[in-house]
Amino acid sequence: MSIGSQTIKADILRHLDDPSPSAVMIAARHGVSARYVNMLVETEDSKHTV
């Protein structure tokens, strides 16, 4: 995991209580694509699947 992805994941966690979180908004803050943000979330979800 890169430093950038750790930063993005931390940002996602900080904004979990946001009423309308958006991959587009997170991506814009970090200068990446929404697709990349979604990929990070999907990768993290697959790590926790039983």
C-alpha positions, -999 to 999 in steps of 0.1 A, spaced: 0 0 0 14 34 -10 15 65 12 -11 81 -10 -35 52 -6 -30 53 32 -38 90 31 -69 85 11 -82 57 33 -76 79 64 -96 107 47 -124 82 40 -125 71 77 -125 108 89 -156 115 68 -176 83 75 -202 104 93 -206 128 64 -242 125 52 -232 124 16 -197 109 12 -187 107 -24 -158 90 -42 -158 120 -66 -153 144 -37 -126 123 -21 -108 119 -54 -109 156 -60 -93 163 -27 -64 139 -35 -60 145 -72 -69 110 -82 -99 94 -101 -131 83 -84 -124 49 -99 -91 47 -80 -109 56 -47 -136 30 -54 -108 4 -61 -92 12 -27 -125 7 -9 -132 -26 -28 -97 -39 -21 -102 -31 16 -136 -47 17 -123 -79 1 -96 -82 29 -124 -83 55 -146 -108 38 -150 -140 58 
